[in-house]
Amino acid sequence: MTRSALTRIATAAIITVMLAPVIGGAAVYSNGSKNSTLDVTIKIIADCTIAANPLDFGQSQGVLATTVTANTTLNVTCTNTTPYNVGLSAGNGTGSTTAARLMSGTGGNTSTVAYNLNMTSGGGNWGNTQGTDTLSGTGSGVQQNLTVYGQVPAQATPQPDTYKSTLTATVYF
């Protein structure tokens, strides 16, 4: 072997030994290590959200000679174990109260249509006084669907129009 070939082999061996701590492009350190901890935190507070879906008694109702029923849902999500109450306001129908709700006509039509909202089918009135006529529950951390049972009782039929009332659904927690 020539001297230059030996020099090249020796140089390659030295480079190989120098690069031995580098494996796959990542350096391997052999001088020891130190550790520290990192706290990751979040504070969950009692909280709730509520979303209300529309209640439609129909778009082609004629004479109100028999009771008309319809249901809808309220979507309540509360943190796990959080107690809550859900109330429904009287609505903005002219003269409406939580015990005697009314939908109002549009424009110059001053007629109204009476309706009820219940917590169960055929059950008690759903109002907005906590502990009296609100629906209570306990949060599970996921959405809970609460059914609102609506009823338009038989009554004197007012003039043709679209009757409406806008209520506020409130979750108390």
C-alpha positions in Angstrom: 0.0 0.0 0.0 1.2 3.4 -0.8 1.7 6.1 1.8 -1.1 8.2 0.4 -3.5 5.3 0.6 -2.6 4.6 4.2 -3.0 8.3 5.0 -6.5 8.2 3.4 -7.5 5.1 5.4 -6.2 6.6 8.6 -8.1 9.9 8.0 -11.3 8.0 7.3 -10.8 6.0 10.5 -10.3 9.2 12.5 -13.4 10.9 10.9 -15.5 7.7 11.7 -14.4 7.8 15.3 -15.1 11.5 15.6 -18.6 11.1 14.1 -19.5 8.0 16.1 -21.5 10.0 18.7 -23.7 11.4 15.9 -26.4 8.8 15.0 -29.0 9.6 12.3 -28.0 13.3 12.5 -28.8 13.6 16.2 -25.9 14.1 18.6 -25.6 11.6 21.4 -24.3 13.3 24.6 -22.5 11.4 27.3 -21.8 14.1 29.8 -24.9 13.4 32.0 -28.4 14.9 32.1 -30.6 17.1 34.3 -34.4 17.1 34.7 -37.1 19.7 35.6 -40.9 19.4 35.8 -43.5 21.4 33.9 -46.9 21.9 35.4 -49.8 22.0 32.9 -53.1 23.3 34.5 -56.6 24.4 33.7 -59.2 25.5 36.2 -62.8 24.4 35.4 -65.5 26.6 36.9 -69.2 26.0 37.2 -70.6 27.1 33.8 -73.5 26.4 31.5 -74.6 27.3 28.0 -78.1 27.1 26.5 -79.5 27.1 23.0 -83.2 27.2 22.1 -84.7 25.7 19.0 -87.9 27.3 17.5 -91.4 25.9 18.3 -93.7 25.9 15.3 -97.4 25.0 15.7 -97.8 24.8 11.9 -98.1 27.0 9.0 -101.5 25.9 7.7 -103.7 25.9 10.8 -107.3 26.7 10.2 -110.0 27.0 12.9 -108.7 26.4 16.5 -111.5 24.0 17.4 -109.2 21.4 18.9 -105.9 21.5 20.7 -102.7 21.9 18.6 -99.5 20.4 20.1 -95.9 20.7 19.1 -92.5 20.1 20.8 -89.1 21.5 20.6 -85.8 21.2 22.5 -83.5 23.4 24.6 -79.9 22.3 24.5 -78.2 22.8 27.9 -74.6 22.0 28.5 -73.2 22.5 32.1 -70.0 21.4 33.7 -70.1 18.0 35.3 -72.0 18.0 38.7 -73.2 21.6 38.3 -76.9 21.9 39.4 -79.0 24.1 37.2 -82.6 25.4 36.6 -84.0 26.4 33.2 -86.7 29.0 33.0 -88.8 30.4 30.1 -90.0 34.0 30.1 -93.6 35.0 29.4 -92.6 36.1 25.8 -93.2 39.4 24.1 -96.8 38.7 23.0 -99.1 41.6 24.0 -100.4 40.9 27.5 -98.5 37.6 27.9 -97.6 36.2 31.3 -95.8 32.9 32.1 -99.2 31.5 33.3 -101.1 32.8 30.2 -98.8 33.1 27.2 -100.0 34.9 24.1 -98.8 35.2 20.5 -99.5 38.5 18.8 -100.6 39.2 15.3 -98.5 41.4 12.9 -98.9 45.0 11.8 -102.2 46.5 12.9 -103.7 43.2 13.9 -104.2 43.3 17.7 -105.6 39.8 17.9 -103.7 37.1 20.0 -103.5 33.3 20.1 -103.2 31.7 23.6 -100.6 28.9 24.1 -99.0 27.0 26.9 -95.5 25.6 27.5 -95.0 22.6 29.8 -92.1 20.8 31.3 -93.7 17.4 30.6 -96.4 16.2 28.2 -99.6 17.4 29.8 -97.6 18.5 32.8 -96.9 21.7 34.7 -96.5 25.1 33.3 -92.9 26.1 32.4 -92.2 29.5 33.9 -89.3 31.5 35.1 -89.4 31.5 38.9 -86.6 29.3 40.2 -87.8 26.5 42.5 -91.4 27.1 41.5 -91.9 26.5 37.8 -88.5 26.0 36.3 -86.9 22.6 35.2 -84.0 21.5 37.3 -81.1 19.2 36.5 -77.5 18.5 37.0 -74.8 19.0 34.4 -72.9 16.0 33.0 -70.3 17.9 31.0 -72.1 17.1 27.7 -75.2 18.6 26.0 -78.5 17.6 27.5 -81.6 18.0 25.4 -84.7 19.3 27.3 -88.1 18.9 25.6 -90.5 21.9 25.6 -94.1 20.7 25.2 -96.2 23.3 23.5 -100.0 23.5 23.3 -102.4 25.9 21.6 -105.8 25.1 23.3 -109.1 25.3 21.4 -110.2 28.9 21.4 -112.1 31.5 19.3 -110.1 31.7 16.1 -108.7 35.1 15.3 -108.3 36.6 11.9 -105.8 35.0 9.5 -102.2 36.2 10.2 -98.9 34.9 11.4 -98.9 35.0 15.2 -95.6 35.1 17.1 -94.0 35.5 20.5 -90.3 35.6 21.3 -89.3 34.1 24.6 -86.1 34.0 26.5 -84.8 30.7 27.8 -82.5 31.1 30.8 -80.2 28.6 32.5 -79.5 29.5 36.2 -76.6 27.8 37.8 
